[in-house]
Amino acid sequence: MDRKTARAQAMKLVYEWEMGGDGGEETRLDLLEVRPGENESDFMNAVFEGVCAHVEEIDEKLAAFVHGWTLERLTRVDLAILRLGAYELMYTDTASGVVVNEAVELANQYSTDKAGAFVNGVLGNLGRSVRDA
């Protein structure tokens, strides 16, 4: 699996977790077909676990940038994508442009026609806020 696929799989784990699942081994093996030790599986696991561990801080930051919306009004897919991107912006050294671009691609693939622009705006502003601080 490459990094792009690992990000998509991590987003699916975050989505499952938001819906009450645990993102456990059964999901990883049976649903996502990710085998232990597979290329980039460590990245997928680290990002998923990071989102879960820092969800309060992530949501607090996101809430400041979802102008006219609340996190509760967002679709669970969009929220999973935003949380994943916010985690990477806040807690990793991955370039902001890469994080935002990958999140927009996830939104374009898994959400509505307008989600990509929304994700771009939210994460772009968050990225500038976090990285310029």
SULWOTA-V350707 format. One line per field, one symbol per residue. psi: psi as a letter, one per 30 degrees, with the letter a starting at -180 (. if undefined). burial: b if it has 9 or more other ideal C-beta (glycine too) atoms within 8 Angstrom, else e. A space follows every 10 residues. Layout:
psi->???
burial->???
This chain:
psi->kleeeeeeee eeeeeeeegf afgaeeeeee efhkkkfkkg eeeeeeeeee eefgeeeeee eeefghkgll efflleeeee eeeeeeeeee glgkkeeeee eeeeeeeeef alefeeeeee eeeeeeeeee ff.
burial->beeebbbbbb bbbbbbbbee eebeeebbbe ebebeeeeeb bebbbebbeb bbebbeebbe bbbebbeeee beebebbbbb bbbbbbbbbb eeeeebeebb ebbbbbbbeb beeebbebbb bbbbbbbbbb eee
